[in-house]
């Protein structure tokens, strides 16, 4: 009977350890994917800002509530 309880305990502990390992791996993958995505977003924002600043005329972008979202230095 004691051997059966030990086997059940080992099985439960193995299942819990496997779950922790999977979650830790998923968290690490998500972290690095989000970091790479953040870098891509920063590069895209930089390219957009450079493009808007290169316009020869004034440029402004407003949202649907007429709030200023983005403008170049000539507009401001």
PDB file as gemmi writes it, atoms N, CA and C in Angstrom:
CRYST1    1.000    1.000    1.000  90.00  90.00  90.00 P 1                      
ATOM      1  N   UNK A   1       0.828  -1.191   0.000  1.00  0.00           N  
ATOM      2  CA  UNK A   1       0.000   0.000   0.000  1.00  0.00           C  
ATOM      3  C   UNK A   1       0.877   1.262   0.000  1.00  0.00           C  
ATOM      4  N   UNK A   2       1.954   1.210   0.797  1.00  0.00           N  
ATOM      5  CA  UNK A   2       2.861   2.356   0.868  1.00  0.00           C  
ATOM      6  C   UNK A   2       3.528   2.600  -0.488  1.00  0.00           C  
ATOM      7  N   UNK A   3       3.903   1.550  -1.190  1.00  0.00           N  
ATOM      8  CA  UNK A   3       4.507   1.676  -2.513  1.00  0.00           C  
ATOM      9  C   UNK A   3       3.559   2.326  -3.504  1.00  0.00           C  
ATOM     10  N   UNK A   4       2.277   1.967  -3.431  1.00  0.00           N  
ATOM     11  CA  UNK A   4       1.278   2.561  -4.315  1.00  0.00           C  
ATOM     12  C   UNK A   4       1.129   4.048  -4.037  1.00  0.00           C  
ATOM     13  N   UNK A   5       1.124   4.441  -2.796  1.00  0.00           N  
ATOM     14  CA  UNK A   5       1.035   5.853  -2.436  1.00  0.00           C  
ATOM     15  C   UNK A   5       2.264   6.620  -2.927  1.00  0.00           C  
ATOM     16  N   UNK A   6       3.430   6.001  -2.823  1.00  0.00           N  
ATOM     17  CA  UNK A   6       4.654   6.649  -3.306  1.00  0.00           C  
ATOM     18  C   UNK A   6       4.591   6.831  -4.821  1.00  0.00           C  
ATOM     19  N   UNK A   7       4.107   5.833  -5.551  1.00  0.00           N  
ATOM     20  CA  UNK A   7       3.979   5.955  -7.009  1.00  0.00           C  
ATOM     21  C   UNK A   7       2.988   7.052  -7.394  1.00  0.00           C  
ATOM     22  N   UNK A   8       1.880   7.138  -6.688  1.00  0.00           N  
ATOM     23  CA  UNK A   8       0.890   8.190  -6.954  1.00  0.00           C  
ATOM     24  C   UNK A   8       1.505   9.559  -6.680  1.00  0.00           C  
ATOM     25  N   UNK A   9       2.225   9.680  -5.565  1.00  0.00           N  
ATOM     26  CA  UNK A   9       2.878  10.944  -5.209  1.00  0.00           C  
ATOM     27  C   UNK A   9       3.893  11.349  -6.281  1.00  0.00           C  
ATOM     28  N   UNK A  10       4.685  10.409  -6.755  1.00  0.00           N  
ATOM     29  CA  UNK A  10       5.670  10.691  -7.799  1.00  0.00           C  
ATOM     30  C   UNK A  10       4.977  11.110  -9.090  1.00  0.00           C  
ATOM     31  N   UNK A  11       3.881  10.458  -9.442  1.00  0.00           N  
ATOM     32  CA  UNK A  11       3.148  10.805 -10.658  1.00  0.00           C  
ATOM     33  C   UNK A  11       2.583  12.222 -10.567  1.00  0.00           C  
ATOM     34  N   UNK A  12       2.016  12.564  -9.423  1.00  0.00           N  
ATOM     35  CA  UNK A  12       1.453  13.902  -9.240  1.00  0.00           C  
ATOM     36  C   UNK A  12       2.559  14.957  -9.301  1.00  0.00           C  
ATOM     37  N   UNK A  13       3.667  14.707  -8.619  1.00  0.00           N  
ATOM     38  CA  UNK A  13       4.773  15.651  -8.622  1.00  0.00           C  
ATOM     39  C   UNK A  13       5.378  15.814 -10.024  1.00  0.00           C  
ATOM     40  N   UNK A  14       5.441  14.733 -10.772  1.00  0.00           N  
ATOM     41  CA  UNK A  14       5.957  14.795 -12.146  1.00  0.00           C  
ATOM     42  C   UNK A  14       5.045  15.644 -13.024  1.00  0.00           C  
ATOM     43  N   UNK A  15       3.754  15.475 -12.861  1.00  0.00           N  
ATOM     44  CA  UNK A  15       2.780  16.246 -13.647  1.00  0.00           C  
ATOM     45  C   UNK A  15       2.879  17.737 -13.316  1.00  0.00           C  
ATOM     46  N   UNK A  16       3.010  18.058 -12.047  1.00  0.00           N  
ATOM     47  CA  UNK A  16       3.142  19.455 -11.633  1.00  0.00           C  
ATOM     48  C   UNK A  16       4.442  20.054 -12.173  1.00  0.00           C  
ATOM     49  N   UNK A  17       5.538  19.315 -12.078  1.00  0.00           N  
ATOM     50  CA  UNK A  17       6.823  19.796 -12.583  1.00  0.00           C  
ATOM     51  C   UNK A  17       6.767  20.025 -14.096  1.00  0.00           C  
ATOM     52  N   UNK A  18       6.103  19.132 -14.814  1.00  0.00           N  
ATOM     53  CA  UNK A  18       5.963  19.294 -16.260  1.00  0.00           C  
ATOM     54  C   UNK A  18       5.164  20.561 -16.581  1.00  0.00           C  
ATOM     55  N   UNK A  19       4.074  20.782 -15.837  1.00  0.00           N  
ATOM     56  CA  UNK A  19       3.269  21.991 -16.049  1.00  0.00           C  
ATOM     57  C   UNK A  19       4.073  23.260 -15.814  1.00  0.00           C  
ATOM     58  N   UNK A  20       4.876  23.271 -14.741  1.00  0.00           N  
ATOM     59  CA  UNK A  20       5.723  24.427 -14.465  1.00  0.00           C  
ATOM     60  C   UNK A  20       6.738  24.643 -15.587  1.00  0.00           C  
ATOM     61  N   UNK A  21       7.347  23.588 -16.064  1.00  0.00           N  
ATOM     62  CA  UNK A  21       8.341  23.707 -17.123  1.00  0.00           C  
ATOM     63  C   UNK A  21       7.720  24.280 -18.394  1.00  0.00           C  
ATOM     64  N   UNK A  22       6.532  23.805 -18.743  1.00  0.00           N  
ATOM     65  CA  UNK A  22       5.849  24.295 -19.942  1.00  0.00           C  
ATOM     66  C   UNK A  22       5.512  25.774 -19.787  1.00  0.00           C  
ATOM     67  N   UNK A  23       4.993  26.159 -18.630  1.00  0.00           N  
ATOM     68  CA  UNK A  23       4.627  27.566 -18.421  1.00  0.00           C  
ATOM     69  C   UNK A  23       5.853  28.476 -18.411  1.00  0.00           C  
ATOM     70  N   UNK A  24       6.938  28.032 -17.822  1.00  0.00           N  
ATOM     71  CA  UNK A  24       8.169  28.835 -17.815  1.00  0.00           C  
ATOM     72  C   UNK A  24       8.698  29.004 -19.235  1.00  0.00           C  
ATOM     73  N   UNK A  25       8.668  27.941 -20.015  1.00  0.00           N  
ATOM     74  CA  UNK A  25       9.117  28.012 -21.406  1.00  0.00           C  
ATOM     75  C   UNK A  25       8.237  28.963 -22.209  1.00  0.00           C  
ATOM     76  N   UNK A  26       6.916  28.879 -22.037  1.00  0.00           N  
ATOM     77  CA  UNK A  26       6.000  29.770 -22.749  1.00  0.00           C  
ATOM     78  C   UNK A  26       6.225  31.220 -22.349  1.00  0.00           C  
ATOM     79  N   UNK A  27       6.480  31.464 -21.080  1.00  0.00           N  
ATOM     80  CA  UNK A  27       6.736  32.822 -20.615  1.00  0.00           C  
ATOM     81  C   UNK A  27       8.014  33.373 -21.229  1.00  0.00           C  
ATOM     82  N   UNK A  28       9.061  32.564 -21.287  1.00  0.00           N  
ATOM     83  CA  UNK A  28      10.322  33.012 -21.882  1.00  0.00           C  
ATOM     84  C   UNK A  28      10.147  33.318 -23.366  1.00  0.00           C  
ATOM     85  N   UNK A  29       9.437  32.463 -24.073  1.00  0.00           N  
ATOM     86  CA  UNK A  29       9.199  32.689 -25.503  1.00  0.00           C  
ATOM     87  C   UNK A  29       8.391  33.970 -25.705  1.00  0.00           C  
ATOM     88  N   UNK A  30       7.354  34.174 -24.913  1.00  0.00           N  
ATOM     89  CA  UNK A  30       6.528  35.380 -25.030  1.00  0.00           C  
ATOM     90  C   UNK A  30       7.343  36.634 -24.750  1.00  0.00           C  
ATOM     91  N   UNK A  31       8.229  36.551 -23.763  1.00  0.00           N  
ATOM     92  CA  UNK A  31       9.061  37.717 -23.422  1.00  0.00           C  
ATOM     93  C   UNK A  31       9.930  38.122 -24.601  1.00  0.00           C  
ATOM     94  N   UNK A  32      10.613  37.158 -25.200  1.00  0.00           N  
ATOM     95  CA  UNK A  32      11.513  37.488 -26.299  1.00  0.00           C  
ATOM     96  C   UNK A  32      10.757  37.900 -27.548  1.00  0.00           C  
ATOM     97  N   UNK A  33       9.582  37.327 -27.782  1.00  0.00           N  
ATOM     98  CA  UNK A  33       8.784  37.748 -28.936  1.00  0.00           C  
ATOM     99  C   UNK A  33       8.290  39.174 -28.741  1.00  0.00           C  
ATOM    100  N   UNK A  34       7.849  39.515 -27.533  1.00  0.00           N  
ATOM    101  CA  UNK A  34       7.356  40.866 -27.287  1.00  0.00           C  
ATOM    102  C   UNK A  34       8.491  41.881 -27.345  1.00  0.00           C  
ATOM    103  N   UNK A  35       9.682  41.486 -26.916  1.00  0.00           N  
ATOM    104  CA  UNK A  35      10.831  42.384 -26.991  1.00  0.00           C  
ATOM    105  C   UNK A  35      11.182  42.666 -28.448  1.00  0.00           C  
ATOM    106  N   UNK A  36      11.181  41.640 -29.282  1.00  0.00           N  
ATOM    107  CA  UNK A  36      11.465  41.822 -30.707  1.00  0.00           C  
ATOM    108  C   UNK A  36      10.378  42.667 -31.359  1.00  0.00           C  
ATOM    109  N   UNK A  37       9.127  42.441 -30.974  1.00  0.00           N  
ATOM    110  CA  UNK A  37       8.028  43.228 -31.524  1.00  0.00           C  
ATOM    111  C   UNK A  37       8.152  44.690 -31.105  1.00  0.00           C  
ATOM    112  N   UNK A  38       8.558  44.930 -29.869  1.00  0.00           N  
ATOM    113  CA  UNK A  38       8.754  46.300 -29.397  1.00  0.00           C  
ATOM    114  C   UNK A  38       9.827  47.021 -30.184  1.00  0.00           C  
ATOM    115  N   UNK A  39      10.901  46.315 -30.505  1.00  0.00           N  
ATOM    116  CA  UNK A  39      11.966  46.915 -31.314  1.00  0.00           C  
ATOM    117  C   UNK A  39      11.472  47.246 -32.723  1.00  0.00           C  
ATOM    118  N   UNK A  40      10.671  46.355 -33.291  1.00  0.00           N  
ATOM    119  CA  UNK A  40      10.126  46.622 -34.632  1.00  0.00           C  
ATOM    120  C   UNK A  40       9.190  47.828 -34.609  1.00  0.00           C  
ATOM    121  N   UNK A  41       8.404  47.962 -33.541  1.00  0.00           N  
ATOM    122  CA  UNK A  41       7.496  49.106 -33.418  1.00  0.00           C  
ATOM    123  C   UNK A  41       8.289  50.402 -33.305  1.00  0.00           C  
ATOM    124  N   UNK A  42       9.346  50.392 -32.513  1.00  0.00           N  
ATOM    125  CA  UNK A  42      10.175  51.597 -32.374  1.00  0.00           C  
ATOM    126  C   UNK A  42      10.799  51.991 -33.700  1.00  0.00           C  
ATOM    127  N   UNK A  43      11.260  51.008 -34.476  1.00  0.00           N  
ATOM    128  CA  UNK A  43      11.849  51.303 -35.789  1.00  0.00           C  
ATOM    129  C   UNK A  43      10.791  51.878 -36.729  1.00  0.00           C  
ATOM    130  N   UNK A  44       9.583  51.329 -36.696  1.00  0.00           N  
ATOM    131  CA  UNK A  44       8.514  51.828 -37.563  1.00  0.00           C  
ATOM    132  C   UNK A  44       8.116  53.250 -37.169  1.00  0.00           C  
ATOM    133  N   UNK A  45       8.043  53.528 -35.876  1.00  0.00           N  
ATOM    134  CA  UNK A  45       7.724  54.882 -35.426  1.00  0.00           C  
ATOM    135  C   UNK A  45       8.805  55.872 -35.852  1.00  0.00           C  
ATOM    136  N   UNK A  46      10.056  55.460 -35.773  1.00  0.00           N  
ATOM    137  CA  UNK A  46      11.164  56.319 -36.188  1.00  0.00           C  
ATOM    138  C   UNK A  46      11.087  56.617 -37.684  1.00  0.00           C  
ATOM    139  N   UNK A  47      10.801  55.596 -38.487  1.00  0.00           N  
ATOM    140  CA  UNK A  47      10.668  55.807 -39.939  1.00  0.00           C  
ATOM    141  C   UNK A  47       9.495  56.725 -40.247  1.00  0.00           C  
ATOM    142  N   UNK A  48       8.372  56.543 -39.536  1.00  0.00           N  
ATOM    143  CA  UNK A  48       7.202  57.394 -39.754  1.00  0.00           C  
ATOM    144  C   UNK A  48       7.510  58.839 -39.391  1.00  0.00           C  
ATOM    145  N   UNK A  49       8.158  59.045 -38.257  1.00  0.00           N  
ATOM    146  CA  UNK A  49       8.514  60.395 -37.829  1.00  0.00           C  
ATOM    147  C   UNK A  49       9.466  61.049 -38.827  1.00  0.00           C  
ATOM    148  N   UNK A  50      10.456  60.315 -39.286  1.00  0.00           N  
ATOM    149  CA  UNK A  50      11.398  60.860 -40.273  1.00  0.00           C  
ATOM    150  C   UNK A  50      10.689  61.220 -41.574  1.00  0.00           C  
ATOM    151  N   UNK A  51       9.755  60.380 -41.987  1.00  0.00           N  
ATOM    152  CA  UNK A  51       9.014  60.643 -43.223  1.00  0.00           C  
ATOM    153  C   UNK A  51       8.156  61.892 -43.088  1.00  0.00           C  
ATOM    154  N   UNK A  52       7.473  62.023 -41.966  1.00  0.00           N  
ATOM    155  CA  UNK A  52       6.608  63.192 -41.769  1.00  0.00           C  
ATOM    156  C   UNK A  52       7.443  64.470 -41.676  1.00  0.00           C  
ATOM    157  N   UNK A  53       8.592  64.385 -41.036  1.00  0.00           N  
ATOM    158  CA  UNK A  53       9.461  65.559 -40.949  1.00  0.00           C  
ATOM    159  C   UNK A  53      10.030  65.957 -42.311  1.00  0.00           C  
ATOM    160  N   UNK A  54      10.109  65.028 -43.238  1.00  0.00           N  
ATOM    161  CA  UNK A  54      10.678  65.347 -44.549  1.00  0.00           C  
ATOM    162  C   UNK A  54       9.662  66.009 -45.487  1.00  0.00           C  
ATOM    163  N   UNK A  55       8.385  66.078 -45.091  1.00  0.00           N  
ATOM    164  CA  UNK A  55       7.392  66.754 -45.933  1.00  0.00           C  
ATOM    165  C   UNK A  55       7.747  68.232 -46.045  1.00  0.00           C  
ATOM    166  N   UNK A  56       7.649  68.790 -47.264  1.00  0.00           N  
ATOM    167  CA  UNK A  56       7.983  70.204 -47.427  1.00  0.00           C  
ATOM    168  C   UNK A  56       6.906  71.137 -46.868  1.00  0.00           C  
ATOM    169  N   UNK A  57       5.695  70.642 -46.722  1.00  0.00           N  
ATOM    170  CA  UNK A  57       4.590  71.452 -46.203  1.00  0.00           C  
ATOM    171  C   UNK A  57       4.263  71.040 -44.776  1.00  0.00           C  
ATOM    172  N   UNK A  58       3.322  71.782 -44.208  1.00  0.00           N  
ATOM    173  CA  UNK A  58       2.855  71.439 -42.865  1.00  0.00           C  
ATOM    174  C   UNK A  58       2.037  70.145 -42.933  1.00  0.00           C  
ATOM    175  N   UNK A  59       2.172  69.330 -41.896  1.00  0.00           N  
ATOM    176  CA  UNK A  59       1.446  68.066 -41.856  1.00  0.00           C  
ATOM    177  C   UNK A  59       0.948  67.831 -40.436  1.00  0.00           C  
ATOM    178  N   UNK A  60      -0.319  67.452 -40.332  1.00  0.00           N  
ATOM    179  CA  UNK A  60      -0.882  67.119 -39.029  1.00  0.00           C  
ATOM    180  C   UNK A  60      -1.843  65.951 -39.195  1.00  0.00           C  
ATOM    181  N   UNK A  61      -1.868  65.087 -38.204  1.00  0.00           N  
ATOM    182  CA  UNK A  61      -2.754  63.931 -38.205  1.00  0.00           C  
ATOM    183  C   UNK A  61      -3.637  64.016 -36.965  1.00  0.00           C  
ATOM    184  N   UNK A  62      -4.952  63.975 -37.191  1.00  0.00           N  
ATOM    185  CA  UNK A  62      -5.918  64.063 -36.102  1.00  0.00           C  
ATOM    186  C   UNK A  62      -6.685  62.751 -35.994  1.00  0.00           C  
ATOM    187  N   UNK A  63      -7.139  62.417 -34.782  1.00  0.00           N  
ATOM    188  CA  UNK A  63      -7.964  61.225 -34.612  1.00  0.00           C  
ATOM    189  C   UNK A  63      -9.427  61.586 -34.837  1.00  0.00           C  
ATOM    190  N   UNK A  64     -10.318  60.641 -34.602  1.00  0.00           N  
ATOM    191  CA  UNK A  64     -11.741  60.859 -34.882  1.00  0.00           C  
ATOM    192  C   UNK A  64     -12.376  61.889 -33.951  1.00  0.00           C  
ATOM    193  N   UNK A  65     -11.754  62.156 -32.807  1.00  0.00           N  
ATOM    194  CA  UNK A  65     -12.270  63.149 -31.865  1.00  0.00           C  
ATOM    195  C   UNK A  65     -11.603  64.505 -32.050  1.00  0.00           C  
ATOM    196  N   UNK A  66     -10.928  64.688 -33.164  1.00  0.00           N  
ATOM    197  CA  UNK A  66     -10.208  65.917 -33.499  1.00  0.00           C  
ATOM    198  C   UNK A  66      -9.098  66.251 -32.512  1.00  0.00           C  
ATOM    199  N   UNK A  67      -8.454  65.236 -31.992  1.00  0.00           N  
ATOM    200  CA  UNK A  67      -7.264  65.419 -31.163  1.00  0.00           C  
ATOM    201  C   UNK A  67      -6.036  65.251 -32.036  1.00  0.00           C  
ATOM    202  N   UNK A  68      -5.071  66.125 -31.844  1.00  0.00           N  
ATOM    203  CA  UNK A  68      -3.834  66.059 -32.609  1.00  0.00           C  
ATOM    204  C   UNK A  68      -3.048  64.816 -32.190  1.00  0.00           C  
ATOM    205  N   UNK A  69      -2.751  63.960 -33.161  1.00  0.00           N  
ATOM    206  CA  UNK A  69      -2.010  62.732 -32.889  1.00  0.00           C  
ATOM    207  C   UNK A  69      -0.549  62.916 -33.226  1.00  0.00           C  
ATOM    208  N   UNK A  70      -0.281  63.516 -34.387  1.00  0.00           N  
ATOM    209  CA  UNK A  70       1.080  63.607 -34.877  1.00  0.00           C  
ATOM    210  C   UNK A  70       1.187  64.807 -35.820  1.00  0.00           C  
ATOM    211  N   UNK A  71       2.291  65.538 -35.733  1.00  0.00           N  
ATOM    212  CA  UNK A  71       2.512  66.631 -36.669  1.00  0.00           C  
ATOM    213  C   UNK A  71       4.006  66.815 -36.867  1.00  0.00           C  
ATOM    214  N   UNK A  72       4.335  67.523 -37.949  1.00  0.00           N  
ATOM    215  CA  UNK A  72       5.749  67.812 -38.174  1.00  0.00           C  
ATOM    216  C   UNK A  72       6.103  69.149 -37.558  1.00  0.00           C  
ATOM    217  N   UNK A  73       7.372  69.483 -37.549  1.00  0.00           N  
ATOM    218  CA  UNK A  73       7.828  70.701 -36.871  1.00  0.00           C  
ATOM    219  C   UNK A  73       7.317  71.969 -37.581  1.00  0.00           C  
ATOM    220  N   UNK A  74       7.071  71.892 -38.867  1.00  0.00           N  
ATOM    221  CA  UNK A  74       6.541  73.058 -39.586  1.00  0.00           C  
ATOM    222  C   UNK A  74       5.118  73.376 -39.136  1.00  0.00           C  
ATOM    223  N   UNK A  75       4.328  72.365 -38.831  1.00  0.00           N  
ATOM    224  CA  UNK A  75       2.955  72.590 -38.386  1.00  0.00           C  
ATOM    225  C   UNK A  75       2.934  73.147 -36.967  1.00  0.00           C  
ATOM    226  N   UNK A  76       3.798  72.618 -36.123  1.00  0.00           N  
ATOM    227  CA  UNK A  76       3.763  73.066 -34.728  1.00  0.00           C  
ATOM    228  C   UNK A  76       4.353  74.457 -34.608  1.00  0.00           C  
TER     229      UNK A  76                                                      
END                                                                             
